[in-house]
Amino acid sequence: MNRILKITTTLVITFASFLFSADVWSGYVNLTKDYIVGNGEALQILPGTVIRVAPGFRLIIDGGVLLARGNEFEPIRFTSYEPESTDKDYWGGIEFYNAVQDTSVIDHCIIENIIKTGDYGSVFLRNSIVKITNSEIRNNSAKFGSAVHSVDSYLYMFKNKILDNTVNFLGSAVFISHESNPELANTTILKNLIMGNKSGYIDDYDLTSGGILVFENNVIGSYTLIQENEVIANSCTAAKAAGGIGGGIQIRTQSKYSVDVIGNKIMYNKAGIGGGLAVIFKSDGTYPHNYKNNIVSNNTSVTYSGGVFFDMDYVRNPEAVAFTNNNIINNLNLDPEIGSGGYFIKFSSDLGNYIKVVNSIAWGNYMSGKSDDFNSNPSVYPGAYVSYSNTTNYIEGRGNISLPSLFYRKTAYYGADPYENYLRGDFHLSLESPCLDAGDPDMISYEPDETKVNIGAYGNTNEATTTVLTIVPYEYNLSVYVPQGRTFKLDCSENSKQINIDQLVVEDGGQIFIKTSPYSSDPNIYINQLRTNGRKIGDLYTTKIQRMTAATQEEPPVSYNIINVIDLNCSGAQFNNMALSVIAPDRESILTDSHVFIDEYNASLTGINLDTDSAYVENNIVDNFGIGIYYGPLSKGSKAALRSARITNNTISFDASASNKETKAKGIVVESSKADVENNTVINPNEGIEASYASSGRITNNTVSFDGSASNKAGTNKKAIHIFGGADYEVDHNKIYCDDELTAAISGIEVHDSGINCHYNIIRFGSYGTADHDRFGFFTQNLSAYPIFINNTVYNSDIGFADYDSAADIKLYNNIFYGPTGSTSVTGTYKNIFLYNNDMNGEINWSAVADEQYNIYDNPQFQSSKVNDFYLWGESKCIDAGRFEPAYHIYGDTFYGTAPDIGAVEFYQESSFYAPQNISCSVSGTTLTISWSAVPDAVSYNIYGSNDPYGTFTFIKDVTGTNWSASTATAKYFYRVTASRDGVKPESGIEDDLAKEVTTAGAVNRKIRIQKKESLK
């Protein structure tokens, strides 16, 4: 084993029936050679460890075991050794060979910045057993599996994020190859997000995919399960050719093995053939294949099939391949002559071996502008293989229909912003969908209501929409109680007046559909008391309150409802095409773990509109409203001074279409109230968070992002955080990311006529290169007294900080303003800016600077701004270069070392300092020699002695080496050895040989753990 770093400790651990010697890594580990874990050895990596690997070198598990177990708050990070400012910001990856003595574990890890020049993937397995769970593998490049490449191995992948990786030869983001060893050829890929991966160069079109490629080569009995994954916006298209096969998933077999592809969302992918899913058989027979409950939507191909492509070759048992209860929707084939928009199958005309498509929805698929759901080669009428399905154009055959499917949420071909649009899509069937109970009557039903199987992706699952329901005719001011697991339909279709409900209670697992009248133009529903007792499980909500989609009647004048509530206490509820409004100044409103949305963006609507004495709004998703969440006075009787709210962990997003975003698009608005706005995510707004008119509180740990699509509005300036009108806020630890290249002016944090205390924020702009665009980190005007901006990072701005007309002195301490050549770091109209201990590379308007001290003008050396990681490199001049301010800096909490660092992310390395290990004694003649292993960071070692092992040990000598000798001529004597960092002789009387003196002076290699977590998310 190459041991090229210092190991924290050495111990013996038993795994199953094998005995390993185990190395344990913690803190900050640098690898400058290949590190090999051989047979009988184990490497354990503790939570929070950062492993930096020099260019081209690898971590190799060759017969041993890797146990890299981080946790949600302290992930383990594998990254490059060089900072991004060099051309060597990469390393060689992780490789497993014959690692079968026990299961290797990669859990809660981040694996990034790999460039694999050899013939393997970034994380490579051969004949090994590996579990990869809860981890993020991002921004890697390899010849084969850009993220994971598994050959003849047992691989279990669960709840990982596989993001923005690149294949440079052939393969895909996750490349599974079964070649020669059936004993380990077992793969499970379950509940992962695989998004934004691509093929940089396509050498073999057949063996190149975007998201997942499973290639089985003459291995009988192998098995692959691909279930409940989100395979989104991956690409394997070529610049001058058709490109690869299967933008989302490709299954390719040359012999006999089993595959289950179940319950996946395969959306917005691109390929030469089979934009979503491609299955290629190269054999005369096959073991069972099941393709069921998948959503294949909004994918694009160059030819053959935008959605699903099957090549059956000479398979003689096509009945072994099941294709049931799938959705093939809104896919596009760019070829005007060859293939299909939705589903295309190649088969043998001699064998007639096409497979059956049953209980599926194929709708809105196009072939170069022409509606086309099904096609085949040789050409055969789809009714020969399509049954009990709902299609755009009617297919004459058993059980087929052609009617609008009526999903919970209408879908369309968006083309841009795939992830945000994917999050909005909901393909559950409405209560009046014609696809309910319309599936194959001979198929065994596993649906909760035990009725006939539904058509569509949720048919024959526990998420199937029920047709067993209770109908409640509407009466004025009635009360409705929906028990657990029951479905109610409130029929208001004959009511042309206002809908008034006294009490509505929906228990966990219950749902109520409200059927409104086609004659009423009033969207309001008035409820005195609204209670739901549901839960959010993944992306599902166990209670539902929703407007019903009309199947046979004319749509009402408005396609949404506003629920006006006095007493709101809801959890785990989905409000479909509904907005919530609460006016109850003397009450508390509670809304948690819920989803509030409408189909089409509406600038005049607010998703959650609150006028209450107090409010608790947590863990909700709100999208497509003019304002996502509003907290402020709506009625004249409100007493703003007494109001307070906590708005936390919500996600607010907006449709990216230019035609739909010409107005508000504000995420969270607080007005004339006290509110803490914490840990929210706002996606693609005009204004992320707005606070105004004497409001106050804290805006902290929020993320606001602006996408880079052409759909963003020109002419409307954007602001991530906007404070004005006499508000007073503490603004800290927010993250603002902007990739918008078109909007004329964007401000990270903008403040007018208000007070602000601003610290530890990150503002990052993407590259745009347009001279007439302005990107402001901070834009302020007429600030109130004592404003301070301390320990913020502004990257790639045109102007880091701009102030106009503020009479108050402005403190800019410990900030990084690092941008492109020709940018401005600081400017203003008055001489009132105090620049202390900042790192700046742009121009400075010195006429606005009242005083300046200890500023530096150097590359801050971020670890990787391309993945929004502004963690400092160990050699950064920003480390220990900040100004100490007692109100913000606490040693051991917000800073370590001799001084705070400059920027929003403090650098701290946990010391690997520990007691001397491997102490041994040897005697030669009358000389006793004590030896020990070197301790990292130790300057000297202290020897203590005593004639009583339980008595007081007195100091004898300090030595700089790792051994010490004494005479054995005296009586029996006991010794202890301790390590010292600073070489200062400690006082005598140390009682514990594990004691160690830790001082701040002279401490080395620092990194703050709490800030590291912020950076690594």
SEZA-619686 format. One record per residue (C-alpha): residue in three letters; x, z, y. Coordinates in pm, whole numbers, plus 50000, padded with zeros to 5 digits. Example, Ala and Ser with C-alpha at 12.3 -4.5 7.8 and 13.67 -1.06 7.14 Angstrom:
<rs>
Ala512305078049550Ser513675071449894
</rs>
This chain:
<rs>
Met500005000050000Asn501254991250346Arg500935022950548Ile501565012050900Leu499615039151078Lys499465076751071Ile496845090950840Thr494825121250936Thr494995137750598Thr495445130750231Leu493015143849973Val491605137049632Ile488015124949597Thr486125116949278Phe483795086749276Ala481795082848958Ser484385085348680Phe487335073248885Leu489955093349068Phe491145080449404Ser493745091249650Ala491945088149982Asp493215080450328Val491035091750616Trp491005074250952Ser489545088351270Gly489965084351643Tyr491895053351744Val493715033451477Asn496065004251545Leu496954979751266Thr499914957151329Lys500254945550967Asp497904938450679Tyr496614971650546Ile495934971650173Val493794996049973Gly494874991149614Asn493625001349271Gly492795038149247Glu492835042149624Ala490085047849879Leu489975044550254Gln487495066650434Ile486735059550800Leu484955086550999Pro482185080951256Gly483325070151600Thr486635055451483Val487925024351659Ile490185001851450Arg492164976051648Val493924949251446Ala496724926851571Pro496224888951572Gly495904873851225Phe496214906451030Arg493604919850791Leu492144950150622Ile492344941950249Ile490514961349979Asp492344949849666Gly490774969049381Gly490175000349589Val487195013549783Leu486295012450153Leu483965039750282Ala483305031350646Arg480315053050731Gly479475055851098Asn476165067451236Glu473635056751498Phe475375075451777Glu478975070651666Pro479445036251510Ile482755025951363Arg484254996251539Phe486574969551398Thr487954948451679Ser490964929551806Tyr494244945251911Glu494714925052227Pro492594927552543Glu490424897852638Ser492824888552917Thr495264875252657Asp494934844752433Lys495234866752122Asp491884884152135Tyr491264880751761Trp492254893851419Gly492044883251054Gly488994900850911Ile488124922950613Glu488664911050256Phe487534925749922Tyr489114915049592Asn488054929249254Ala486714960049432Val484484971049145Gln485635006249067Asp482845018549293Thr480645005449574Ser482364999549905Val480245008550206Ile480134994350559Asp477465014050742His476795016351117Cys479844995451199Ile480624969051459Ile482804940351336Glu483854915751606Asn486494892051744Ile487644877951409Ile489124843051395Lys489644834251032Thr492174806250992Gly492334807850612Asp489814795750356Tyr487494825750367Gly484864842150584Ser485214869650841Val484084895950590Phe485034881550252Leu484124893649900Arg485324881149564Asn484334899049244Ser483434930049442Ile480594954349499Val479834960049868Lys476954974150072Ile476724964150438Thr473994983250620Asn472904990950978Ser475884972051117Glu476514944951375Ile478774915551291Arg479184894851605Asn481294868851781Asn483424859451483Ser484704825451373Ala485674814151024Lys486004783050809Phe483234793450569Gly481054824450613Ser481354830850984Ala480004866250939Val479934872950562His481284851750275Ser480524864449924Val481834848549604Asp480714861349263Ser479974895549408Tyr477264921749423Leu476344921749791Tyr473634943249947Met472884936650316Phe470254958150488Lys469204960950852Asn472254944050999Lys472544922651308Ile474464890351247Leu474894875851596Asp476674846451760Asn479144838151484Thr480634803351432Val481414783551115Asn484324759451162Phe484324739550835Leu481334744850607Gly479004773050511Ser476844794350739Ala476694828350904Val476034844150563Phe477464822850282Ile476694832949923Ser478504814549644His477954820949274Glu480654802149088Ser481944817748765Asn481044854448718Pro477374860848629Glu477954898448588Leu478264903948963Ala476284874149092Asn473544894949247Thr472724894049618Thr470144912349831Ile469664902650197Leu466924925150333Lys465544931850683Asn468474917150877Leu468434899951216Ile470454867751187Met470454851151528Gly472414827351746Asn474924816251483Lys476164780351477Ser478434754851318Gly481274745351547Tyr482464716751327Ile480674701951027Asp482904688450750Asp480334688050469Tyr476744682750584Asp475324692650247Leu477114726150244Thr476574735850605Ser473684757050722Gly472934779051020Gly471774813350910Ile472014817950531Leu473444794550266Val473184802949897Phe475254779749678Glu474984784449303Asn477414764649090Asn476864766448714Val476174803648691Ile473294811748460Gly471384843748526Ser472384850948884Tyr469794863849132Thr469364862949509Leu466704881149711Ile466214871350076Gln463384892550212Glu461894902650549Asn464764889150755Glu464484875751109Val466404842851103Ile466224831751464Ala467854804351677Asn470684794251444Ser472074759051457Cys473974734651236Thr473494702651431Ala476424679251490Ala477334661951813Lys477464626551672Ala475684629851340Ala472574644451185Gly474194677951111Gly473834702950833Ile470904712250611Gly468734742850666Gly469104756251018Gly467644789450906Ile468164791150529Gln469514767050269Ile469244773349894Arg471374749749683Thr471564751949305Gln473374731349042Ser472254750748739Lys469854779248659Tyr469434810148869Ser466564829449031Val465754831649398Asp463094850349594Val462644841249960Ile459864864450075Gly458394875650404Asn461054860950634Lys460534849150992Ile462484816651021Met462084804851379Tyr463754784051651Asn466534771251426Lys468054736251442Ala469554714151171Gly470124678251073Ile467664682150783Gly465224710750734Gly465264728651067Gly463874760550913Leu464224761550533Ala465894737150293Val465974739749914Ile468194715749718Phe468054713649338Lys470854695349157Ser469804700848798Asp467184692548540Gly465724727648523Thr465494759948711Tyr464804796648669Pro461904810848878His462034805149254Asn459494822149481Tyr458974811449841Lys456114831949978Asn454834849850287Asn457374833050513Ile456794821850871Val458634789050941Ser457934781851304Asn459324763351607Asn462314748751423Thr463814714451497Ser465504688251280Val467224655451356Thr465574639051056Tyr463474644950742Ser461764677850825Gly461544701251120Gly460154729950912Val460664729350532Phe462644704750318Phe462644703749935Asp464794681049719Met463634685149359Asp466164660849206Tyr465424658948830Val463904693248779Arg461634691148476Asn459834724348527Pro458574723248889Glu455974749548803Ala458844774748810Val459014770249187Ala456214788149376Phe455424780449740Thr452504802449842Asn451104819550151Asn453544805050400Asn453074794650763Ile454634761650874Ile453814760051243Asn454994741351555Asn458064725451395Leu459544693051524Asn461324663851357Leu463064641651612Asp463164611551378Pro460244587951451Glu460374570851109Ile461774593150836Gly460334625850707Ser457774649950842Gly457324674751122Gly456364703650897Tyr457034699450523Phe458884671950340Ile459564669449968Lys461794645249777Phe461004642649409Ser461444620149108Ser458784593149079Asp459354592848702Leu458804630348667Gly456284636148945Asn458014669348995Tyr456684679049334Ile455864715749375Lys452504730149472Val451794742849824Val449074769349802Asn447354792950050Ser449504780950338Ile448974771950703Ala450614740250835Trp449614735051195Gly450944718551508Asn453964701751347Tyr455214669751504Met457364640351412Ser458724625051733Gly455494631451920Lys453144623551629Ser451204650651451Asp452574653451098Asp452354683950869Phe453214668950526Asn455124639350389Ser457104630250080Asn459424605149915Pro458144587149717Ser455014587149928Val452074605049774Tyr448864617749932Pro449434654850017Gly446214664249842Ala448154659949515Tyr450234690749591Val448494709349879Ser445544731849799Tyr443694760849962Ser445594754950283Asn444754750550651Thr446284719950814Thr446134702151150Asn444774670550992Tyr442354675950708Ile443814670050361Glu441234662050101Gly441944685049811Arg440964717649645Gly440024744149902Asn441734727750201Ile440364732750553Ser441274720950902Leu440184747051159Pro442034767551423Ser443654796151232Leu442924821851508Phe446024843251500Tyr446294876351681Arg448464858651930Lys448414822052021Thr451664803451959Ala453154772352112Tyr456364752752103Tyr458364769952375Gly461734753552323Ala463664779252529Asp464234816652515Pro463594818352141Tyr464094855352085Glu461734866752359Asn459114841752246Tyr459604851651884Leu458964887851972Arg455644878252126Gly454334857551836Asp451884874651603Phe450654854551306His448234880251170Leu444764865451137Ser441964875151370Leu438814889951222Glu436944857251255Ser439664834351127Pro438454807650885Cys441504815350673Leu440134849250565Asp439164850650196Ala439794812950178Gly442734813249938Asp442904803249574Pro440104822749397Asp442074822749073Met445004841249228Ile445164878849171Ser444584896849502Tyr446884924849614Glu445264927949955Pro444064962450068Asp440384952750062Glu440784936849715Thr438814906349825Lys439854870349774Val443324861749901Asn443694850750264Ile445414818450361Gly448624823250560Ala451844843150565Tyr450204877450552Gly447804868050274Asn448204888649959Thr450214915650138Asn449304950050266Glu449164934750616Ala446344910850530Thr443384911150768Thr440334925850599Thr436834912050578Val435424945850473Leu434244960050805Thr431604979750989Ile429694961651264Val428604983351557Pro426094967551798Tyr426894976252157Glu424795002152338Tyr425405015852685Asn427745046052687Leu427985049052309Ser430765067452121Val432695051251837Tyr434825068651575Val436975046451351Pro438195065751043Gln441575061250882Gly442025027250719Arg438645013650835Thr437904982551041Phe435114982151300Lys433714953451502Leu432094963051831Asp429704934251899Cys429104930152272Ser428314893152248Glu424734897452371Asn425694919552663Ser426154901252991Lys426804932553196Gln429564958153215Ile430774974152890Asn430695012252909Ile431895034852626Asp431845072652641Gln434405079852370Leu436525057752145Val438675073951875Val440705053251629Glu442525071651353Asp445815061451193Gly445335028651008Gly442035021051177Gln441294990751390Ile438494979451619Phe437774943951732Ile435754939452049Lys433654907952059Thr432864900452421Ser430094879252565Pro430554842652658Tyr428134848552945Ser430034876153127Ser432804870053379Asp433584907253409Pro436804915153217Asn436424952853256Ile435684977152976Tyr435105013153092Ile435955041652856Asn435735078352950Gln438015090252667Leu440345068652457Arg442265083452164Thr444385066751897Asn446395085251637Gly448535057351501Arg452235051551445Lys454755024351503Ile456525014051184Gly459164987751252Asp457344961351455Leu453914971151320Tyr451294993551478Thr448965012651250Thr445995012251489Lys444624981751669Ile442274977351964Gln441874940652033Arg439784914052185Met438414891051921Thr439264854251926Ala436074833951925Ala435714810651627Thr432384793451682Gln431304802852032Glu432494791452371Glu435344812252514Pro434274836652790Pro435344828453146Val438314852053106Ser440514854652799Tyr441554890852841Asn440014924952903Ile441024954053124Ile440394987652964Asn439665012853239Val440175048153109Ile439785082753256Asp441285102752969Leu444085083752787Asn446005097752491Cys447165069952260Ser449935064752008Gly450775036851768Ala448165012751907Gln448264975251957Phe446194963152254Asn445714926052196Asn444924905452508Met444164937152698Ala445534956452995Leu445254994153052Ser444255010153381Val443905047853431Ile442565063953749Ala442365101353694Pro444335120253963Asp443655154053801Arg444805145053448Glu447815136553235Ser448045102453071Ile449935097252744Leu450805063852587Thr453475061852319Asp454655037452050Ser452135010852152His452034973552233Val450144960052535Phe450124922352589Ile448244890952686Asp448804855352562Glu449474838152894Tyr451444852453185Asn449094865253455Ala450624875453788Ser447514894253897Leu447454918153602Thr449364950153538Gly449934959553174Ile449884997453214Asn448425008353549Leu448525046253607Asp447145068453881Thr447345103253729Asp448895136653816Ser451405132153537Ala452195105153286Tyr454235102252969Val454875065752879Glu457355061852593Asn458425036352330Asn455925009452429Ile456244971552442Val454584954352738Asp454804917352808Asn453474887953008Phe451904907353296Gly452684904153666Ile453764940653653Gly454614957053323Ile454194993953411Tyr452955007353744Tyr452895044053842Gly451475051654184Pro448315058254384Leu445445034954315Ser442675056454465Lys442285072754805Gly441985107654658Ser445415107254492Lys447945133154604Ala451215114954570Ala453405145054647Leu452185162954335Arg452645133954094Ser455365130853829Ala455995107953535Arg458465100753258Ile458735063953173Thr461205060152890Asn462265037252605Asn459815009552690Thr460484972252656Ile458984949052917Ser459434911452889Phe458184880353063Asp457444844852956Ala460364823153067Ser458274792653156Ala458874781353514Ser455224772553564Asn454174807753472Lys456704827253676Glu456234818454038Thr455104852954145Lys455654889654063Ala457194894253719Lys458164930453783Gly459074953253497Ile458484989053618Val457144998353961Val457015033854098Glu455325039854431Ser454825071954634Ser455495093654329Lys458195112054144Ala459185094653823Asp462155094253588Val462705059153454Glu464985061853152Asn466255040452864Asn463925011052929Thr464694974352859Val463404947553097Ile463884911452989Asn463864882053229Pro461964896253528Asn462064888653897Glu462564925553960Gly463484948653676Ile462764982953826Glu461244988354170Ala460905022054346Ser459385024854692Tyr457515044754957Ala458915079754931Ser459185078854554Ser462025098254394Gly463605107154064Arg466205092453835Ile466725056853715Thr469095060253422Asn470275042653106Asn468045012253156Thr468984976553064Val467854946953274Ser468754911553170Phe468174877153320Asp468434847553085Gly470214815153159Ser467524789253090Ala466314762353328Ser462944779653334Asn464064805053590Lys462564799853931Ala464534784654211Gly463674798854552Thr462824834254440Asn465614859554464Lys465944883954180Lys466814920754174Ala467544941853869Ile466944975154048His465244975154388Ile464795006854598Phe463195006054942Gly460735022055186Gly462155057155208Ala462685062954836Asp465465085654712Tyr466935080454367Glu469805089154141Val470775056553971Asp473195060353683His474345045853351Asn472235014153380Lys473314980753236Ile472514948453417Tyr473354915053254Cys472724881953429Asp473144847353273Asp470824829753517Glu472674799653654Leu469924785853879Thr468404812954095Ala469924812254443Ala470484849554493Ile470534878154245Ser471304914654318Gly472254939954056Ile471194970354260Glu469554964954600Val468634993454837His466844992155174Asp465965021055406Ser466415046255127Gly468825070854972Ile470865065354658Asn473305084054442Cys474775056854221His477245062153935Tyr478385048553598Asn476415015853615Ile477594982653464Ile476634950153639Arg477794918253470Phe477194882653586Gly477824852053372Ser479714821253479Tyr477784798253705Gly480254779653928Thr477774768854196Ala478954773954550Asp475524779354704His474594807854468Asp475104844354561Arg475604871654302Phe475684906554452Gly476694937054255Phe475274960254525Phe473274948654827Thr472374976555069Gln470784978955413Asn470145008955639Leu471035034755376Ser469965070755427Ala472525098255474Tyr475315105555221Pro475115075154992Ile477755074254720Phe478725047654465Ile481125061954211Asn482495049653877Asn480565017053859Thr481764984253706Val480804951153869Tyr482104920653685Asn482104884153789Ser480134888354111Asp480444867254425Ile480224898854632Gly480784932454468Phe479374954254746Ala477644942655064Asp476144966155325Tyr474224957455638Asp473194979855927Ser473795013455758Ala474755040456006Ala475645065355732Asp479125067755584Ile479265050855244Lys481555063854970Leu482895038354723Tyr484975058054474Asn486415047854134Asn484585014454111Ile485744981953955Phe484914950354149Tyr486454922853940Gly485294887353983Pro486314851054004Thr488984838254239Gly487634836154590Ser485054863454548Thr484504892254787Ser484864927754666Val483534946854968Thr481944937155299Gly479704952855564Thr478624951955927Tyr479824986456041Lys483105004755996Asn481585030355762Ile482885023355410Phe485345047055245Leu487315029754971Tyr489035054554744Asn490555047154403Asn488815014054333Asp490134983954142Met489374951954336Asn490534915954309Gly488364898854571Glu488594897454945Ile487874928655149Asn486284928755492Trp488624954455639Ser486594956755961Ala483934974955755Val486394999555600Ala486655033555767Asp489385045955534Glu491075035655210Gln493335053854965Tyr494815048054620Asn493065014954549Ile494614991054299Tyr494364953354274Asp494864945153908Asn493064930953606Pro491204961253466Gln491734948253110Phe488294951352956Gln488064951052580Ser485484922852562Ser483204914352852Lys481814885252649Val479904910552441Asn479264933152739Asp481944957652631Phe483714970952939Tyr485774996352752Leu489274997552900Trp492354986352717Gly494925013552659Glu497384998252906Ser494834994153186Lys496005006853524Cys492495020753577Ile493165049053333Asp493735082653505Ala493675064553840Gly490335077153973Arg489415103054232Phe488175136554107Glu484755146354238Pro483435179654098Ala479795168754115Tyr480475139953875His483565148453675Ile483835175953417Tyr486925177053202Gly486055172952836Asp482655158452923Thr482785129753172Phe486555126053189Tyr489715134052997Gly493325133553103Thr494945140753436Ala492175123653637Pro488965103553588Asp489375066753513Ile488225038853740Gly485075020953624Ala481905029553434Val483455035353091Glu486005063153054Phe488915058052817Tyr489585085752570Gln491295086552235Glu490675115052005Ser494035128951907Ser495145125551549Phe497065157851604Tyr496775181751313Ala498705207651114Pro501765195650918Gln500845181650577Asn502665178250244Ile504825209250297Ser507355212950015Cys510325235349938Ser513595228449757Val516585250949682Ser520195240449653Gly522535268949586Thr521685295449842Thr520005270950082Leu516235267550109Thr514945235250267Ile511355231850387Ser510075196150445Trp506805181850577Ser505215149350686Ala505405138951049Val502375146851266Pro501215121051523Asp501805131851884Ala503965161451779Val507045167351994Ser508465196051790Tyr507665219051500Asn507725257151512Ile508975278151223Tyr507555313251176Gly508585339350922Ser507415372550776Asn508315394850484Asp504575401150432Pro502305371150367Tyr499435390250527Gly501415404850813Thr502465391551151Phe504605360251151Thr507265358951419Phe508755328251578Ile512135317851433Lys512985283451565Asp511575250651696Val512905218151549Thr512305181451628Gly512785168351274Thr510565171750968Asn512715196550773Trp514455229950825Ser516875250050615Ala517585287350574Ser519635309750351Thr518095325350041Ala520515354650047Thr517955377350210Ala514965393550042Lys511775374249967Tyr510435357950281Phe507345337850380Tyr507325308850623Arg504765289550826Val505155256251008Thr503085245351306Ala503205213951519Ser503495213951898Arg502665186052141Asp504755196952437Gly507785213252282Val507195246352462Lys507925275952241Pro504665295152190Glu504345332452192Ser505125350451866Gly502405364451649Ile500625332151546Glu498425341951253Asp497275308051127Asp499515280251004Leu496845254951107Ala496865266951467Lys498025241551719Glu498515243452091Val496425217752280Thr497125212252646Thr495935186352895Ala499365181253041Gly501205154252855Ala498255145252636Val498285108952526Asn495935082252391Arg492595092152535Lys489085078652513Ile485815096252594Arg483575096852290Ile480305098952483Gln481175069452701Lys482525050452408Lys479085051452252Glu477595036152564Ser480125008252548Leu479705000652182Lys475934996752177
</rs>
